[in-house]
């Protein structure tokens, strides 16, 4: 059951930290924090970011139970509280650090909420006030920490209203009745507007802090109209004008789970826990787009499951704002994008809001590249910086060089750069002045692909006829194995690693098939190898692999096929058998920018990043591993999280990228070397990675 959100903020937006993510195991995390201090805002955000990253990395484990996820949240929030207190204690001359917000989890149709600072919570069920809470806090405390926890089972139509103030000081029972009437007669989206009008007439807007709602009404923000207007529920009637239930007394988180007296039972499976916990919640932030008029007209939208819902222009604008706020490394962003496009299409077919939808599409398109950290590259000069003397171009291939090497195919970079073409190679390139040595293949069949040799000074190439040969500055040498044969009948790729040569098979369609063959180099010659050792899939590890390509050796073996990234490794105790898995790739656009089957994988054992070069679509995409794949404990269990993409269109210069590589020596500061049909370029890829990690726009400077 997806919780839909709406939020209004009354302070400097730069002081707010908000994140929202749905994990692969279905856990929805919403985190919102409002920082009231003028100083050390970035540092406080770093504490929140660290906490959230630690929690998400562990909570994504599909084997965790609901109770284990709750305990994990308590443990990580306790660490966050300790960090906040330690930070405040060191600043003796600083005033109070005002922090307000919440940390919220939806797990298996249950909700768990932690509040911090001057925050309130109201829960509506069946359009009636069901529970209301006022977070206990000390106004003169040096810094706020997470305290109260409320949890229970959720029902369709539940509404959760958060506020960054004591609502009991500004509202009365008549206000509660009006809020209930709004929920019955209209929908959740108008609740914040009405509450804003009431509160703004009674207190200064700066005192409100924030207002946000979460609705379990499905994709739209509508609630269930399950019963007519009437009296308040018995619980709401009891609390009267000052209806907020206030929790007093704090318990230590370390013993929270073992103290049954910490539980305050309510009705319908809701319970309160008083705890010394404090901080965190990712709330999906929405703001209305001011440049469009708001229409009261509604349209009908049919979800993928066939459910019919009504939608307004205001909700569409909120959807776009939600898309902007979602992290590019979450799959939720792609789902949100897909939903918006589907809504646009259906509404246009109904013949309404034509001009509004046209304008909203433009807003969505303008948000697309920035939202997904995409840089459109039409010229490599975009990477140049004249003031720093930085130029991306390494070499422009001359007409004579192109005539001798044929069609450029492969780029391999060791101490120097080497370009392999269909008829010859240019070996030992440094720059335009040191252009390298031209080497012809001497009548060998056209080359299909080349890779860096064992010494990293030459190339190992294979042709369309399956023949293997070694290329150096001094010439071409046929390669030989001691058993007199090479496993090239169904060749999908060639790679060297340490003293070994690996031949990968393109179609290992069952576990008995050979997936790769390893040859060991004989000392004294880069063209001489021992007889091959075949490796096949471990029985029971899966037998339906697609056609594979884009192979790379990265402690283990990585390959691309069928739009997925696969990993192969030799389990402990096995000599010739390989286990395998599909590597989860989280985030990025999975609606419009889908991968082709012609993808090259760039990775090394010393780098935390994996880069995918899609030759057909002319894109380069960077993913970061988590847990970090360079740690031996995680080398077969990491996931990849989307960071950024370069989208190349060199058609104005009649050029096209044919290959790219990242030298293993650049490790966590990757340098991207690019071969086009016309030349060679080098890009400091790590500058763009650093920009994304520091929440800036993807840089091409």
Buried (B, 14 or more C-beta within 10 A) or exposed (E): BBBBBBBBBBBEEEBBBBBBBBBEBEBBBBBBBBBBBEEBBEEBBEBBEBBBEBBBEBBBBEEBEBEBBBBBBBBBBBBBBEBBBEBBEEBEEBEBBBBBBBBBBBBEEBBBBBBBBBBBBBBBBBBBBBBBBBBBBEEEBBBBBBBBBBBBEBBEBBBBBBBBBBBBEBBEBEBBBBBBEBBBEBBBBBBBBBBBEBBEEEBEEEBBBBBBBBBBBBBBBBBBBEEEEEEBBEBBEEBEEEBBBEBEEBBEBEEBBEEEEBBEEBEEEBEBBBBBBBBBBBBBBBBBBEEBEEEEEBBEBEBEEEEEBEBBBBBBBBBBBBBBBBBBBBBBBBBBBBBBBBBBEBBBEEEBBEEBBEBBBEBBEEBBBEBBBBBEBEBBEBBBEEEEEEBBBBBEBEEEBBEBBBEBBBBBBBEBBBBBBBBBBBBBBEBEEEBBBBBBBEEBBBBBBBBBBBEBBBBBBBBEEBBBBBBBBEEBBEBBBEEEEBBBEBBBBBBBBEEBBBBBBBBBBEBEBBBBBBBBBBEEEBBBBBEBEBBBBBEEBBEEBBBBBBBBBBBBBBBBBEEBBBBBBBEEEEEEBBBBBEBBBBBBBBBEBEBEBEBBBBBBBEBBBBBBBBBEBBBBBBBBBBBBBBEEEBBBEBBBBBBBBBBBEBEEEEBBBBBBBBBBEBBEEBBBBBBBBBBBBBBBBBBBBEBBEEEEEBBBE
